[in-house]
């Protein structure tokens, strides 16, 4: 239960913020959110499932609400708050703005830190070795060939700033991009940069983890959260049972989980790197003083030979079936995920042998590590081999994962895995083997929802067609299991501040060429001079064709997504707006989310076409196939809800603050002519509508 003491702490913190801010007006929606989040985490709705899913429109102050609702409770119960976001922009906003503001104004005492993956940090010892030009042995061991003069200069500068404390050692905070060919040799590596080795105790990654241990609030991204859950939880972040998870931008979670759970590997490429595994094991065997390295090194050599032989059989099988799989396209998806029996048999053998090879290479790795700790092998000699074998361990883990996904028999109760092949045409022709789950709700249920202390999921667009059902099914949450669902409208006055216009159009988007020509004719009458215009397209081809036609008219200067960086486009756009000039941006779907153009920076939004996705990816095709197999309509059950969310996001670009005003024009008449159009329209905020008939 939510005790009186905690209630008072939350109330006082909210009052403190109001007292310190000029013109602060407590928002009903925000106060309601704080209370609902706190009550859910306290177990007032359910003691077992302390989960709440919130859709809160722009302007409701979500981040302040979930921080005030969760942090006091977490501290009183000695739990950590893990805030996970989908985008870097929101992470930066939380760490640089929202959390410092809360700490400064609320009177709450808490520690917070940004948690990044290990590979974002430099390894202090490896950097020092890389700079060691006096010892050719150490440097050649690091780089395999001597680095360029310019590379050495950069390495020395990095080392100097790190040693003097002027750089904290994370890649993102260095003022200029650090080239990949340098970074890969000096980044922290889980197989050699280990805390218990004296050379690595003070590496930036381990210092960052020390901060994490004392922090009450951890800010992470969805990918890092999923990486931790895949390892069983508590390996990178705090234990799920000791964590209150706040999943912001939660609408991205199912797709990111799906991507994270997928696997892929080439056939010939794998044969090539497997041939090098025996060389690494041989080097480790020679470097180790102990006789214990002999047996695993020999077994590993045998297992890699078995893997190579089986992969060559896979290659021969695909060569022989080129006409079956690649006669029309370079990609082939197995219908209902069912693969030929002989390929399944090979997959079982490869998966099983890769597991055995992993066991032996891990023995060699651990043996070398022991000898380094005991002082029998010098660290600078072991370092490149630890990194090399670590890299091979990761590749073997991936090889085992993808072939296990091909070997396993799908459960009749759930959706089959999507499995597909691709013929690559880079320098060498190869085959890419890929697999992905269609549904990921079970993974999130088993690894997150059933284990965590509490979870708050929020976004401005979680609902599709005014319902949580689509998201609930995608993310594995229950309907009657105690999970709370709250939909809060934005405090904006949509009726007064914005008009949604659907003008008369002769053609609908399914008549592609005529529709594009009509856009070219119609658009000049809709663009507003001396204002900020954003035109969103669902197709790059259409966007470029319309831009080309408009540029022939001297009146229109258009910035098109892809021709410059996003930052450059927005910078130019704002400069034009500040000078009172006309600005026109053409953008695709990626400009419909996360683009913040308040006030005068966007007053005229034009959406050319409803954002329906064509299921072109093998996973989307497999999902549609599965829905059809179950007697459902993929368009109504998948495409329409997805388009609803995207359309809400697109329209959400216009009003960013309570005083913003403007016009939204949608050129797709299917909103009026099709039966699903009414549902899409009704799921939008209550703009003042102007529909031409």
Buried (B, 14 or more C-beta within 10 A) or exposed (E): EBEEEBBEBBBBBBBBBEEEEEEEEEBEBBBBBBBBBBBBBBBBBEEEBBBBBBBBBBBBBBBBBBBBBBBBBBBEBEBBBBBBBBBEEBBBBBBEEBBEBBBEBBBBEBEBBBBBBBEBBBBBBBBBBBBBEEEEEBBEBBBEEEBEEEBBEBBBEBBEBBEEEEBBBBBEEBEEEBEEEBBEBBBBBEBBBBEEBEBBEEBBBBBBBEBBEEBBBBBBBBBBBBBBBBEEBBEBBBBBEBBBBBBBBBBBBBBBBBBBBBBBBBBBBBBEBBEEBBEBBBBBBEBBEEEBBEEBBBBBBBBBBBBBEBBEBBBEBBEEBEEEBBEEEEBBBBEBBEBEEEBBEBBBBBBBBBBBBBBBBBBBBEBBBBBBBEEBBEBBBBBBBBBBBBBBBEBBEBBBBBBBBBBBEBEEEEBBBBBBBBBBEEEEEBBBBBBBBBBBBBBBBEBBBEBBBBBBBBBBBBBBBEBBBBBBBBBBBEEEEBBBBBBBBBBBEBEEBBBBBBBEBEBBBEEBEEBBBBBBEBBEEBBBEEBBBBBBBBBEEBBBBBBEBBEEEEEBEBBBBBEEEBEEBBEBBBEBBEEEEBBBBBBBBEBBBBBEBEBBBBBBBBBBBBBBBEBEBBBBBBBBBBBEEEEEEBBBBBBBBBBBBBBBBBBBBBBBEEEBBBBBBBBBBBBBEBEBBEBBBEBBBEBEEEBEE
